Amino acid sequence: MTITWYVVRASGILAFVLLTVSVVLGLAVSGKARSSRWPRFAIEDVHGFAGVLAGIFIVLHGFALLVDSYMPFSLSQLIVPGTSSYRPLAVTLGVLSAELLAALALTNRFRKEIPYRIWRRAHYANFVVWSFALLHGLLGGSDTGTVWAELMYTVSGGAVAGLAVWRILTPAPPAREIATEISPSS
């Protein structure tokens, strides 16, 4: 195996962990979780930064796959879902997850120019991104089956599922509080 194969593996794992951190923090913030140690704006900043870092490691993951000689991929196999002959379902889920994350990054970039309700509804697609990334790792990851990887996927899945249930059961804030959150001064 070459050094690029280790970069492929490490960048994919780091991208998934960072994506999980971003989703967990997003669920916590949207559910009005409070921390005595961290103000809300700091949690929101870490949430966004983890998402950006996840995107960077996804790009690194794809680039390393392009240049790797052990398991070579073409650019079209990394962009067009369903064109890879290597674990086609797993690769397709990874491609779709990455492309959907890129689309969501655009909605975040133009958050102030689009209506809040549209941005919020689009933001729910992060659950699809995360779920596809989880399945991509489980079905295509070369480390799947190791104790540490199974533990990582189990803890990540439990954290996201648990917080999603908590968030669903948490009453929505009054409309006035939502309007305050999205005002230009916040």
Summary of the structure (lengths in Angstrom):
residues: 186
radius of gyration: 17.7
end to end distance: 49.7
largest distance: 57.3
contacts: 514
relative contact order: 0.13
helix: 73%
strand: 0%
